Amino acid sequence: MTSETLSIREVQRNASGNRDELLLALCEELTSQVGNAMRISYRAEGAWVDGVRAALYELLAFLDASPTLARLLIVGSGAVNTGVLAQRGRVLDMLACALEADSPSAAIGSLPAPFGADAVVAAVASVLHARLADESAPLLRELRGPLMAVIVLSYLGADAARDELLRSPPPREGGCELDRMLQ
């Protein structure tokens, strides 16, 4: 059973039939699923940077596995009802808080990012939005290194960002917590 099938069945059981309520319930269910997988992956790692990398991979793998739902969540959420838009805002706020929670202090000789994690999360969300808006874009998992570079730059400095860019790419298929949860 795919995450798309599971979510749609769950939402249909719980939503009253109103289109706006159905979209909001679907978005909430999907963000809950991927959020849980991201938390599990983050907590399985010892270091902050490794946990962030694992959680980011979960998100990217989910978006790659369900491109239609990914477009709804990331691209379409700005064009739908205010409930879905508010849900998206809450998710971005939660991601920023999670990023800040265990983060290291700014690298020696560098300034912290203006607006901290909010700016970092917004930058990552903007890149994902642009890629998902282009249906011919390559797999999002391939962006793990560049997105991690953006994330770690203000926390760990330019050397750490460069290391993320040089890191081996993630596997093209499988190997993520969400896949294991759905089996």
MODELLER restraints for C-alpha pairs under 7 A, 6 or more apart:
rsr = mdl.restraints
at = mdl.atoms
rsr.add(forms.Gaussian(group=physical.xy_distance, feature=features.Distance(at['CA:1:A'], at['CA:182:A']), mean=6.87, stdev=0.5))
rsr.add(forms.Gaussian(group=physical.xy_distance, feature=features.Distance(at['CA:2:A'], at['CA:182:A']), mean=6.93, stdev=0.5))
rsr.add(forms.Gaussian(group=physical.xy_distance, feature=features.Distance(at['CA:3:A'], at['CA:182:A']), mean=6.88, stdev=0.5))
rsr.add(forms.Gaussian(group=physical.xy_distance, feature=features.Distance(at['CA:4:A'], at['CA:66:A']), mean=6.72, stdev=0.5))
rsr.add(forms.Gaussian(group=physical.xy_distance, feature=features.Distance(at['CA:7:A'], at['CA:26:A']), mean=6.62, stdev=0.5))
rsr.add(forms.Gaussian(group=physical.xy_distance, feature=features.Distance(at['CA:7:A'], at['CA:29:A']), mean=6.34, stdev=0.5))
rsr.add(forms.Gaussian(group=physical.xy_distance, feature=features.Distance(at['CA:7:A'], at['CA:30:A']), mean=6.54, stdev=0.5))
rsr.add(forms.Gaussian(group=physical.xy_distance, feature=features.Distance(at['CA:8:A'], at['CA:26:A']), mean=6.84, stdev=0.5))
rsr.add(forms.Gaussian(group=physical.xy_distance, feature=features.Distance(at['CA:11:A'], at['CA:22:A']), mean=6.77, stdev=0.5))
rsr.add(forms.Gaussian(group=physical.xy_distance, feature=features.Distance(at['CA:11:A'], at['CA:25:A']), mean=5.91, stdev=0.5))
rsr.add(forms.Gaussian(group=physical.xy_distance, feature=features.Distance(at['CA:11:A'], at['CA:26:A']), mean=5.66, stdev=0.5))
rsr.add(forms.Gaussian(group=physical.xy_distance, feature=features.Distance(at['CA:15:A'], at['CA:21:A']), mean=6.40, stdev=0.5))
rsr.add(forms.Gaussian(group=physical.xy_distance, feature=features.Distance(at['CA:15:A'], at['CA:22:A']), mean=5.49, stdev=0.5))
rsr.add(forms.Gaussian(group=physical.xy_distance, feature=features.Distance(at['CA:15:A'], at['CA:25:A']), mean=6.66, stdev=0.5))
rsr.add(forms.Gaussian(group=physical.xy_distance, feature=features.Distance(at['CA:20:A'], at['CA:81:A']), mean=6.40, stdev=0.5))
rsr.add(forms.Gaussian(group=physical.xy_distance, feature=features.Distance(at['CA:24:A'], at['CA:83:A']), mean=6.37, stdev=0.5))
rsr.add(forms.Gaussian(group=physical.xy_distance, feature=features.Distance(at['CA:24:A'], at['CA:84:A']), mean=5.18, stdev=0.5))
rsr.add(forms.Gaussian(group=physical.xy_distance, feature=features.Distance(at['CA:27:A'], at['CA:73:A']), mean=6.39, stdev=0.5))
rsr.add(forms.Gaussian(group=physical.xy_distance, feature=features.Distance(at['CA:34:A'], at['CA:59:A']), mean=6.45, stdev=0.5))
rsr.add(forms.Gaussian(group=physical.xy_distance, feature=features.Distance(at['CA:34:A'], at['CA:62:A']), mean=6.96, stdev=0.5))
rsr.add(forms.Gaussian(group=physical.xy_distance, feature=features.Distance(at['CA:34:A'], at['CA:178:A']), mean=6.77, stdev=0.5))
rsr.add(forms.Gaussian(group=physical.xy_distance, feature=features.Distance(at['CA:37:A'], at['CA:58:A']), mean=6.56, stdev=0.5))
rsr.add(forms.Gaussian(group=physical.xy_distance, feature=features.Distance(at['CA:37:A'], at['CA:177:A']), mean=5.46, stdev=0.5))
rsr.add(forms.Gaussian(group=physical.xy_distance, feature=features.Distance(at['CA:37:A'], at['CA:178:A']), mean=5.28, stdev=0.5))
rsr.add(forms.Gaussian(group=physical.xy_distance, feature=features.Distance(at['CA:38:A'], at['CA:55:A']), mean=4.29, stdev=0.5))
rsr.add(forms.Gaussian(group=physical.xy_distance, feature=features.Distance(at['CA:38:A'], at['CA:58:A']), mean=5.60, stdev=0.5))
rsr.add(forms.Gaussian(group=physical.xy_distance, feature=features.Distance(at['CA:38:A'], at['CA:59:A']), mean=6.81, stdev=0.5))
rsr.add(forms.Gaussian(group=physical.xy_distance, feature=features.Distance(at['CA:39:A'], at['CA:55:A']), mean=6.72, stdev=0.5))
rsr.add(forms.Gaussian(group=physical.xy_distance, feature=features.Distance(at['CA:41:A'], at['CA:51:A']), mean=6.62, stdev=0.5))
rsr.add(forms.Gaussian(group=physical.xy_distance, feature=features.Distance(at['CA:41:A'], at['CA:54:A']), mean=5.50, stdev=0.5))
rsr.add(forms.Gaussian(group=physical.xy_distance, feature=features.Distance(at['CA:41:A'], at['CA:55:A']), mean=5.50, stdev=0.5))
rsr.add(forms.Gaussian(group=physical.xy_distance, feature=features.Distance(at['CA:41:A'], at['CA:177:A']), mean=6.61, stdev=0.5))
rsr.add(forms.Gaussian(group=physical.xy_distance, feature=features.Distance(at['CA:42:A'], at['CA:51:A']), mean=3.90, stdev=0.5))
rsr.add(forms.Gaussian(group=physical.xy_distance, feature=features.Distance(at['CA:42:A'], at['CA:52:A']), mean=6.04, stdev=0.5))
rsr.add(forms.Gaussian(group=physical.xy_distance, feature=features.Distance(at['CA:42:A'], at['CA:54:A']), mean=5.81, stdev=0.5))
rsr.add(forms.Gaussian(group=physical.xy_distance, feature=features.Distance(at['CA:42:A'], at['CA:55:A']), mean=5.24, stdev=0.5))
rsr.add(forms.Gaussian(group=physical.xy_distance, feature=features.Distance(at['CA:43:A'], at['CA:51:A']), mean=6.45, stdev=0.5))
rsr.add(forms.Gaussian(group=physical.xy_distance, feature=features.Distance(at['CA:45:A'], at['CA:51:A']), mean=4.96, stdev=0.5))
rsr.add(forms.Gaussian(group=physical.xy_distance, feature=features.Distance(at['CA:48:A'], at['CA:102:A']), mean=6.46, stdev=0.5))
rsr.add(forms.Gaussian(group=physical.xy_distance, feature=features.Distance(at['CA:48:A'], at['CA:103:A']), mean=6.30, stdev=0.5))
rsr.add(forms.Gaussian(group=physical.xy_distance, feature=features.Distance(at['CA:53:A'], at['CA:148:A']), mean=6.63, stdev=0.5))
rsr.add(forms.Gaussian(group=physical.xy_distance, feature=features.Distance(at['CA:57:A'], at['CA:141:A']), mean=6.57, stdev=0.5))
rsr.add(forms.Gaussian(group=physical.xy_distance, feature=features.Distance(at['CA:57:A'], at['CA:144:A']), mean=6.56, stdev=0.5))
rsr.add(forms.Gaussian(group=physical.xy_distance, feature=features.Distance(at['CA:58:A'], at['CA:176:A']), mean=5.90, stdev=0.5))
rsr.add(forms.Gaussian(group=physical.xy_distance, feature=features.Distance(at['CA:58:A'], at['CA:177:A']), mean=6.77, stdev=0.5))
rsr.add(forms.Gaussian(group=physical.xy_distance, feature=features.Distance(at['CA:58:A'], at['CA:178:A']), mean=6.90, stdev=0.5))
rsr.add(forms.Gaussian(group=physical.xy_distance, feature=features.Distance(at['CA:60:A'], at['CA:140:A']), mean=5.56, stdev=0.5))
rsr.add(forms.Gaussian(group=physical.xy_distance, feature=features.Distance(at['CA:60:A'], at['CA:141:A']), mean=5.12, stdev=0.5))
rsr.add(forms.Gaussian(group=physical.xy_distance, feature=features.Distance(at['CA:61:A'], at['CA:141:A']), mean=6.03, stdev=0.5))
rsr.add(forms.Gaussian(group=physical.xy_distance, feature=features.Distance(at['CA:63:A'], at['CA:70:A']), mean=5.01, stdev=0.5))
rsr.add(forms.Gaussian(group=physical.xy_distance, feature=features.Distance(at['CA:64:A'], at['CA:139:A']), mean=6.09, stdev=0.5))
rsr.add(forms.Gaussian(group=physical.xy_distance, feature=features.Distance(at['CA:64:A'], at['CA:140:A']), mean=6.11, stdev=0.5))
rsr.add(forms.Gaussian(group=physical.xy_distance, feature=features.Distance(at['CA:71:A'], at['CA:132:A']), mean=5.90, stdev=0.5))
rsr.add(forms.Gaussian(group=physical.xy_distance, feature=features.Distance(at['CA:74:A'], at['CA:129:A']), mean=5.75, stdev=0.5))
rsr.add(forms.Gaussian(group=physical.xy_distance, feature=features.Distance(at['CA:75:A'], at['CA:129:A']), mean=5.55, stdev=0.5))
rsr.add(forms.Gaussian(group=physical.xy_distance, feature=features.Distance(at['CA:75:A'], at['CA:132:A']), mean=6.83, stdev=0.5))
rsr.add(forms.Gaussian(group=physical.xy_distance, feature=features.Distance(at['CA:75:A'], at['CA:133:A']), mean=6.41, stdev=0.5))
rsr.add(forms.Gaussian(group=physical.xy_distance, feature=features.Distance(at['CA:77:A'], at['CA:84:A']), mean=5.98, stdev=0.5))
rsr.add(forms.Gaussian(group=physical.xy_distance, feature=features.Distance(at['CA:77:A'], at['CA:85:A']), mean=5.69, stdev=0.5))
rsr.add(forms.Gaussian(group=physical.xy_distance, feature=features.Distance(at['CA:77:A'], at['CA:88:A']), mean=7.00, stdev=0.5))
rsr.add(forms.Gaussian(group=physical.xy_distance, feature=features.Distance(at['CA:78:A'], at['CA:85:A']), mean=5.83, stdev=0.5))
rsr.add(forms.Gaussian(group=physical.xy_distance, feature=features.Distance(at['CA:92:A'], at['CA:121:A']), mean=6.81, stdev=0.5))
rsr.add(forms.Gaussian(group=physical.xy_distance, feature=features.Distance(at['CA:95:A'], at['CA:121:A']), mean=6.95, stdev=0.5))
rsr.add(forms.Gaussian(group=physical.xy_distance, feature=features.Distance(at['CA:96:A'], at['CA:117:A']), mean=4.88, stdev=0.5))
rsr.add(forms.Gaussian(group=physical.xy_distance, feature=features.Distance(at['CA:96:A'], at['CA:118:A']), mean=5.29, stdev=0.5))
rsr.add(forms.Gaussian(group=physical.xy_distance, feature=features.Distance(at['CA:96:A'], at['CA:121:A']), mean=5.99, stdev=0.5))
rsr.add(forms.Gaussian(group=physical.xy_distance, feature=features.Distance(at['CA:99:A'], at['CA:117:A']), mean=6.32, stdev=0.5))
rsr.add(forms.Gaussian(group=physical.xy_distance, feature=features.Distance(at['CA:100:A'], at['CA:117:A']), mean=6.10, stdev=0.5))
rsr.add(forms.Gaussian(group=physical.xy_distance, feature=features.Distance(at['CA:104:A'], at['CA:155:A']), mean=6.15, stdev=0.5))
rsr.add(forms.Gaussian(group=physical.xy_distance, feature=features.Distance(at['CA:105:A'], at['CA:155:A']), mean=6.13, stdev=0.5))
rsr.add(forms.Gaussian(group=physical.xy_distance, feature=features.Distance(at['CA:106:A'], at['CA:112:A']), mean=5.30, stdev=0.5))
rsr.add(forms.Gaussian(group=physical.xy_distance, feature=features.Distance(at['CA:106:A'], at['CA:154:A']), mean=6.07, stdev=0.5))
rsr.add(forms.Gaussian(group=physical.xy_distance, feature=features.Distance(at['CA:106:A'], at['CA:155:A']), mean=4.46, stdev=0.5))
rsr.add(forms.Gaussian(group=physical.xy_distance, feature=features.Distance(at['CA:106:A'], at['CA:156:A']), mean=6.22, stdev=0.5))
rsr.add(forms.Gaussian(group=physical.xy_distance, feature=features.Distance(at['CA:107:A'], at['CA:154:A']), mean=6.96, stdev=0.5))
rsr.add(forms.Gaussian(group=physical.xy_distance, feature=features.Distance(at['CA:107:A'], at['CA:155:A']), mean=5.66, stdev=0.5))
rsr.add(forms.Gaussian(group=physical.xy_distance, feature=features.Distance(at['CA:107:A'], at['CA:156:A']), mean=4.80, stdev=0.5))
rsr.add(forms.Gaussian(group=physical.xy_distance, feature=features.Distance(at['CA:107:A'], at['CA:157:A']), mean=5.19, stdev=0.5))
rsr.add(forms.Gaussian(group=physical.xy_distance, feature=features.Distance(at['CA:110:A'], at['CA:157:A']), mean=6.91, stdev=0.5))
rsr.add(forms.Gaussian(group=physical.xy_distance, feature=features.Distance(at['CA:112:A'], at['CA:154:A']), mean=5.53, stdev=0.5))
rsr.add(forms.Gaussian(group=physical.xy_distance, feature=features.Distance(at['CA:112:A'], at['CA:155:A']), mean=6.89, stdev=0.5))
rsr.add(forms.Gaussian(group=physical.xy_distance, feature=features.Distance(at['CA:113:A'], at['CA:154:A']), mean=5.42, stdev=0.5))
rsr.add(forms.Gaussian(group=physical.xy_distance, feature=features.Distance(at['CA:120:A'], at['CA:151:A']), mean=5.90, stdev=0.5))
rsr.add(forms.Gaussian(group=physical.xy_distance, feature=features.Distance(at['CA:124:A'], at['CA:147:A']), mean=6.42, stdev=0.5))
rsr.add(forms.Gaussian(group=physical.xy_distance, feature=features.Distance(at['CA:131:A'], at['CA:137:A']), mean=5.82, stdev=0.5))
rsr.add(forms.Gaussian(group=physical.xy_distance, feature=features.Distance(at['CA:141:A'], at['CA:170:A']), mean=6.79, stdev=0.5))
rsr.add(forms.Gaussian(group=physical.xy_distance, feature=features.Distance(at['CA:142:A'], at['CA:169:A']), mean=6.48, stdev=0.5))
rsr.add(forms.Gaussian(group=physical.xy_distance, feature=features.Distance(at['CA:145:A'], at['CA:164:A']), mean=5.08, stdev=0.5))
rsr.add(forms.Gaussian(group=physical.xy_distance, feature=features.Distance(at['CA:145:A'], at['CA:165:A']), mean=4.82, stdev=0.5))
rsr.add(forms.Gaussian(group=physical.xy_distance, feature=features.Distance(at['CA:145:A'], at['CA:167:A']), mean=6.65, stdev=0.5))
rsr.add(forms.Gaussian(group=physical.xy_distance, feature=features.Distance(at['CA:146:A'], at['CA:164:A']), mean=6.98, stdev=0.5))
rsr.add(forms.Gaussian(group=physical.xy_distance, feature=features.Distance(at['CA:146:A'], at['CA:165:A']), mean=5.60, stdev=0.5))
rsr.add(forms.Gaussian(group=physical.xy_distance, feature=features.Distance(at['CA:148:A'], at['CA:164:A']), mean=6.11, stdev=0.5))
rsr.add(forms.Gaussian(group=physical.xy_distance, feature=features.Distance(at['CA:149:A'], at['CA:161:A']), mean=4.05, stdev=0.5))
rsr.add(forms.Gaussian(group=physical.xy_distance, feature=features.Distance(at['CA:149:A'], at['CA:162:A']), mean=6.66, stdev=0.5))
rsr.add(forms.Gaussian(group=physical.xy_distance, feature=features.Distance(at['CA:149:A'], at['CA:164:A']), mean=5.40, stdev=0.5))
rsr.add(forms.Gaussian(group=physical.xy_distance, feature=features.Distance(at['CA:149:A'], at['CA:165:A']), mean=6.24, stdev=0.5))
rsr.add(forms.Gaussian(group=physical.xy_distance, feature=features.Distance(at['CA:150:A'], at['CA:161:A']), mean=6.91, stdev=0.5))
rsr.add(forms.Gaussian(group=physical.xy_distance, feature=features.Distance(at['CA:152:A'], at['CA:160:A']), mean=6.65, stdev=0.5))
rsr.add(forms.Gaussian(group=physical.xy_distance, feature=features.Distance(at['CA:152:A'], at['CA:161:A']), mean=5.76, stdev=0.5))
rsr.add(forms.Gaussian(group=physical.xy_distance, feature=features.Distance(at['CA:153:A'], at['CA:160:A']), mean=6.82, stdev=0.5))
rsr.add(forms.Gaussian(group=physical.xy_distance, feature=features.Distance(at['CA:153:A'], at['CA:161:A']), mean=5.16, stdev=0.5))
